[in-house]
Amino acid sequence: MNLIIIYLISINLIAFLSMGIDKYKAIHHKWRISERALFLSAFLFGSIGSMLGMYLFHHKTKHPKFVYGIPAIFILQVVSVLTFFHLYQPSPH
């Protein structure tokens, strides 16, 4: 369980920082982080970090695929985790 928590903290930190770094690069006309990489970090359970980064750094907040896509990924992840725990909970004997 500790490894799962460490993973979730790490991937969310990566997703959050990726939004901030990409915003910085956009402002300074530098080589950008691909949208694919930003979505991948959200998809790999970094959706909370992605959403926090989007709104804290005001980055990608005018792009509908991010405004709706990142929260949709989060909702799918919550539903998936809840479904997993519902289906695979130990049965009481």
C-alpha positions in Angstrom: 0.0 0.0 0.0 2.9 2.4 0.7 4.2 2.0 -2.8 0.8 2.9 -4.2 0.8 6.1 -2.1 4.3 7.0 -3.1 3.4 6.4 -6.8 0.3 8.5 -6.6 2.2 11.4 -4.9 5.0 11.1 -7.5 2.8 11.0 -10.6 0.7 13.9 -9.4 3.7 15.9 -8.6 5.1 15.2 -12.1 1.8 16.1 -13.7 1.5 19.3 -11.7 5.1 20.4 -12.5 4.7 19.5 -16.2 1.8 22.0 -16.4 4.0 24.6 -14.7 7.0 23.9 -16.8 5.0 23.9 -20.1 3.4 27.2 -19.1 6.9 28.7 -18.5 8.1 27.4 -21.8 5.0 28.8 -23.6 5.7 32.2 -22.2 9.3 32.1 -23.2 8.8 30.6 -26.6 10.8 27.5 -25.8 10.4 23.8 -26.8 7.1 22.7 -25.3 6.0 19.5 -23.5 3.6 17.7 -25.8 -0.1 17.6 -25.2 0.2 13.8 -25.4 2.7 13.8 -22.5 0.4 16.1 -20.4 -2.5 13.8 -21.0 -0.4 10.7 -20.4 0.6 12.0 -16.9 -3.1 12.6 -16.1 -4.1 9.2 -17.4 -1.4 7.5 -15.3 -3.4 8.6 -12.2 -1.9 12.2 -12.2 -5.2 13.8 -13.0 -5.5 15.7 -9.7 -2.0 17.1 -10.2 -2.9 18.0 -13.8 -6.0 19.9 -12.7 -4.3 21.7 -9.9 -1.5 22.7 -12.3 -3.9 23.8 -15.0 -5.7 26.2 -12.7 -2.8 27.4 -10.6 -0.7 28.2 -13.6 -3.6 29.2 -15.8 -2.4 26.8 -18.4 -4.6 25.0 -21.0 -7.7 26.5 -19.4 -9.0 27.8 -22.7 -8.6 24.5 -24.5 -11.8 22.4 -24.3 -10.0 19.1 -24.6 -8.1 19.9 -21.4 -11.0 21.7 -19.6 -13.2 18.6 -20.1 -10.7 15.9 -20.8 -8.6 16.1 -17.6 -11.7 16.1 -15.3 -13.2 13.3 -17.4 -10.1 11.2 -16.9 -10.3 11.9 -13.1 -14.0 10.8 -13.0 -13.1 7.6 -14.9 -10.3 6.9 -12.5 -12.5 7.4 -9.5 -15.2 5.1 -11.0 -12.6 2.5 -11.9 -11.1 2.4 -8.5 -14.5 2.3 -6.7 -15.6 -0.5 -9.1 -12.4 -2.4 -8.5 -12.8 -2.2 -4.7 -16.5 -3.1 -5.0 -15.9 -6.1 -7.1 -12.8 -7.4 -5.4 -13.5 -6.8 -1.8 -13.0 -9.7 0.5 -16.2 -11.6 1.2 -17.0 -11.9 4.9 -17.1 -15.5 6.1 
